[in-house]
Amino acid sequence: MKPKIIQGLIFSALFCLISCGQKDTEYQLKQFQGMSLLGDSLKILSRSEQQLAPLTTNLEEAQANFEVEPSEMNTIWLGRRYAYLSDYQKAIEVFSVGLEKYPESYKLYRHRGHRYISLRQFDKAIIDFQKAYELMPKNQMDIEPDGAPNKLNIPLSNTQFNILYHYGLAHYLKGEFGKAEEIYTELLRGYCDNQDLIVATADWLYMSLKRQGKDELAAEVLDLIYPEMEIIENDSYLKRLMMYKGELPVEELFKTDNDDVALSLATQGYGVANWYLYNGDTVRAKEIFDQVLGGTSWAAFGYIAAEADMKRLQ
């Protein structure tokens, strides 16, 4: 039997473990997903039937599409739909099996790396993003469809942006701020084609520079930011940057019209804690990190970053 045929049979068997078995048994979310950086269990929060219904419907549709054609894109969507249910372990499993068939897929590496970050497996995430960066077409921007569309139903990000954005984040979370700076600088110069992407990148670049004591370069980043920027999604990042500029009071960051209060606390709270940390008030910074970690959005980047900083401050 030829090696390619053997490889194909192995791939089919692996995918059958993911898809075929679900025809016989109802899919059950695995509540325990992993451990936090501080030694706490990461568990999927309970959802109401109303919250679960659209997520389950989307998963069923992705599963059906995959069973008809297990293409690269259908594999990605199947994994993404598991991730939207917060089953990051299952999502990683789907992406990993997909990479057996599509080993040159920078898109699959991008999505698996993202979910390794969710589960605090930063070294694995960095390996995936490095590979994705090596494989991705440079000097172009491939629009990435949204799983949760924004209010205008306009996809704002591109695959190249998402690879570098999460690549830099993984290094930031490890405390490798110089490497994060390098990645975010390239991202800002080459793959931010709208103001939403500019503020998201500028925020993490600013924080990476401040952590290295590069205050003058950090101030130059803030020169890119102004209150009239046309932001569709990333208003939280704009608020954080305006606070860093001294043009928005700290207390304004805790005011939100977002229905997801826990997510807003994680995002804005981390920015406020950083502001105190940069200004030498470690006690107050730790108090706000504690508030963030008392929330429930443990997959939010602000929450994970608060964990990482609290661990470093212990």
C-alpha atoms as one frame of an Amber mdcrd trajectory, in Angstrom:
protein
   0.000   0.000   0.000   1.383   3.422  -0.923   2.234   5.893   1.874  -0.260
   8.484   0.577  -3.075   5.936   0.755  -2.067   4.981   4.292  -1.952   8.651
   5.277  -5.420   9.165   3.818  -6.849   6.232   5.768  -5.333   7.525   9.004
  -6.789  10.973   8.346 -10.235   9.529   7.647 -10.119   7.493  10.841  -9.116
  10.512  12.906 -11.903  12.622  11.481 -14.371   9.836  12.133 -13.467  10.123
  15.815 -14.552  13.751  15.661 -17.554  13.604  13.371 -18.847  10.072  12.976
 -19.075   9.432  16.689 -21.276  12.457  17.174 -24.020  10.884  15.088 -24.425
   8.126  17.687 -23.985  10.112  20.895 -25.115  13.602  21.759 -22.261  16.057
  22.007 -21.528  17.062  25.594 -19.481  20.082  26.563 -16.531  19.168  28.751
 -16.858  21.629  31.619 -13.240  21.459  32.771 -10.905  22.951  30.170  -7.607
  23.457  31.956  -5.783  25.360  34.684  -5.168  29.069  35.046  -1.703  30.531
  35.535  -2.571  30.883  39.224  -3.650  27.263  39.669  -7.418  27.665  39.376
  -9.680  25.439  37.289 -10.913  26.880  34.009 -14.493  25.695  33.606 -17.137
  26.444  31.015 -19.818  28.668  32.477 -23.427  27.557  32.360 -25.593  29.186
  29.687 -29.331  29.588  29.361 -31.205  27.698  26.649 -31.666  31.003  24.849
 -27.901  31.590  24.838 -27.093  28.033  23.797 -29.624  27.734  20.981 -27.839
  29.817  18.292 -24.423  28.412  19.247 -25.705  24.844  18.979 -27.448  25.556
  15.685 -24.242  27.013  14.265 -22.273  23.973  15.427 -24.779  21.591  13.826
 -24.561  23.506  10.557 -20.750  23.452  10.637 -20.816  19.723  11.396 -23.167
  19.055   8.475 -21.019  21.095   6.082 -17.907  19.279   7.254 -19.491  15.859
   6.761 -20.403  16.763   3.183 -16.936  18.176   2.459 -14.081  18.110   5.030
 -12.314  21.010   3.319  -9.816  23.309   4.984 -12.430  26.010   5.484 -15.136
  23.650   6.741 -12.617  22.219   9.194 -11.814  25.720  10.427 -15.477  26.556
  10.903 -16.143  23.329  12.782 -13.312  24.135  15.185 -14.420  27.742  15.537
 -17.967  26.694  16.398 -16.694  24.458  19.196 -14.593  27.388  20.422 -17.642
  29.684  20.514 -19.159  27.145  22.898 -15.958  27.568  24.977 -14.892  23.988
  24.306 -11.338  24.970  23.434 -10.022  21.448  23.916 -12.380  20.145  21.239
 -11.549  23.054  18.956  -7.832  22.291  19.248  -8.572  18.635  18.486 -10.428
  19.580  15.293  -7.689  21.980  14.155  -4.991  19.408  14.916  -6.683  16.716
  12.849  -7.163  19.273  10.079  -3.441  19.966  10.057  -2.834  16.281   9.392
  -4.536  16.786   6.027  -3.576  20.421   5.439  -0.065  20.757   6.921   0.580
  23.990   4.997  -2.562  25.719   6.282  -1.470  28.937   7.962  -5.148  29.530
   8.736  -5.456  26.316  10.770  -2.246  27.173  12.636  -3.656  30.654  13.323
  -6.859  29.292  14.865  -5.203  26.523  16.869  -2.655  28.979  18.236  -5.471
  31.267  19.364  -7.057  28.461  21.378  -3.744  27.444  22.887  -3.669  30.997
  24.282  -7.173  30.498  25.702  -5.868  27.449  27.589  -2.654  29.250  28.744
  -0.401  27.059  26.588   1.712  29.951  25.356   4.715  27.982  24.118   2.501
  25.862  21.873   0.750  28.999  20.654   4.054  30.646  19.745   5.135  27.578
  17.751   1.852  27.649  15.824   1.984  31.374  15.117   5.610  31.206  14.043
   4.648  28.469  11.589   1.596  30.415  10.428   3.772  33.496   9.874   6.268
  31.500   7.825   3.507  30.045   5.648   1.233  33.054   5.202   1.394  35.204
   2.039   3.147  38.459   2.907   2.223  41.959   1.757  -1.436  41.092   1.294
  -4.473  40.947   3.535  -6.925  38.053   3.299 -10.274  39.034   4.818 -11.212
  36.714   7.669 -14.974  36.136   8.082 -16.428  36.847  11.517 -18.011  34.131
  13.601 -19.842  36.782  15.614 -20.552  39.646  13.162 -20.296  43.254  14.356
 -23.160  45.730  14.320 -22.525  46.620  10.656 -21.955  42.990   9.640 -18.641
  44.018   8.053 -15.571  41.805   8.655 -12.789  44.119   9.804  -9.827  41.817
  10.319  -7.624  39.839   7.982  -5.836  36.547   8.490  -2.362  38.105   8.374
  -3.400  40.608  11.043  -4.782  37.877  13.282  -1.656  35.769  12.986   0.644
  38.608  14.035  -1.770  40.036  16.606  -2.030  36.758  18.505   1.657  35.959
  17.944   2.591  39.204  19.680   0.052  38.544  22.420   1.506  35.127  23.225
   4.940  36.694  23.713   3.461  39.549  25.771   1.713  37.081  28.073   5.019
  35.272  28.603   6.641  38.556  29.577   8.719  38.634  26.385   7.950  42.284
  25.744  10.802  42.953  23.313   9.598  40.219  20.973   6.019  41.448  21.331
   7.179  44.964  20.401   8.903  43.648  17.279   5.801  41.778  16.125   3.325
  44.567  16.869   5.530  47.105  15.091   5.483  44.972  11.937   1.736  44.484
  12.333   1.046  48.206  12.665   3.146  49.027   9.616   1.879  46.318   7.315
  -1.495  44.798   8.130  -3.739  47.385   9.798  -6.020  48.695   7.068  -8.693
  50.279   9.247  -8.865  52.218  12.486 -10.248  49.340  14.529  -7.109  47.332
  13.799  -4.887  50.344  14.439  -6.222  50.929  17.973  -6.066  47.224  18.873
  -2.448  46.977  17.744  -1.428  50.330  19.182  -2.744  49.327  22.592  -0.629
  46.166  22.892   2.383  47.871  21.313   2.103  50.726  23.802   1.932  48.299
  26.716   4.882  46.285  25.379   6.981  49.464  25.166   5.985  50.713  28.619
   6.953  47.387  30.168  10.441  47.893  28.746  10.683  51.471  29.990  10.646
  52.820  26.417   8.471  55.789  27.348   9.399  58.024  24.405   8.512  55.355
  21.837   5.299  54.606  23.734   4.366  58.301  23.550   4.907  58.218  19.785
   2.386  55.385  19.532  -0.173  57.538  21.342   0.320  60.254  18.716  -1.570
  57.974  16.317  -4.674  58.083  18.519  -7.407  60.732  18.586 -10.996  60.748
  19.914 -12.690  61.139  16.524 -11.383  57.828  15.185 -14.109  55.834  13.420
 -14.302  52.707  15.558 -16.831  49.944  14.922 -15.709  47.209  17.336 -12.673
  48.174  19.376 -13.939  51.127  21.396 -12.486  49.518  24.542  -8.986  49.819
  23.104  -9.627  53.417  22.083 -10.755  54.255  25.614  -7.653  52.650  27.112
  -5.386  54.589  24.776  -7.200  57.868  25.459  -6.726  57.219  29.171  -3.007
  56.626  28.606  -2.897  59.965  26.753  -4.456  61.636  29.787  -7.544  62.658
  27.820 -10.021  60.309  29.487 -10.513  59.968  33.260  -9.650  56.563  34.690
 -13.137  56.076  36.112 -14.677  56.434  32.625 -13.236  53.082  31.618 -15.542
  51.251  34.006 -18.646  52.752  32.402 -20.007  50.500  29.682 -23.061  49.971
  27.524 -21.825  46.490  26.666 -24.222  43.729  27.726 -21.243  41.533  28.645
 -20.210  43.254  31.880 -17.663  40.544  32.748 -15.892  40.987  29.405 -15.851
  44.761  29.805 -14.391  44.396  33.291 -11.622  42.146  31.962 -10.767  44.443
  29.065 -11.071  47.835  30.721  -9.973  46.668  34.156  -6.695  45.384  32.791
  -6.047  48.756  31.146  -6.721  50.627  34.375  -4.527  48.260  36.394  -1.754
  48.838  33.856  -2.114  52.590  34.233  -1.549  52.301  37.980   1.342  49.915
  37.431   3.051  52.314  35.015   2.638  55.101  37.573   4.284  53.103  40.348
   1.142  52.221  42.335   1.599  48.452  42.481  -0.828  48.078  45.390  -3.717
  49.651  43.490  -2.770  47.744  40.327  -2.975  44.440  42.186  -6.352  45.413
  43.655  -7.759  45.931  40.164  -6.109  42.777  38.824  -7.965  41.008  41.642
 -11.238  42.577  40.498 -10.628  41.381  36.951  -9.804  37.878  38.167 -12.980
  37.887  40.243 -14.947  38.069  37.000 -16.013  35.196  34.793 -14.546  35.977
  31.341 -11.481  33.794  31.806 -10.857  33.465  28.060 -10.658  37.244  27.557
  -7.179  38.510  26.782  -7.386  41.118  29.545  -8.233  38.393  32.049  -5.331
  36.178  30.900  -2.962  39.161  30.990  -4.129  40.004  34.515  -3.314  36.416
  35.522   0.151  36.689  33.995   0.876  39.974  35.751  -0.428  38.780  39.090
   1.809  35.743  38.839   4.794  37.981  38.132   3.897  40.272  41.040   3.608
  37.468  43.594
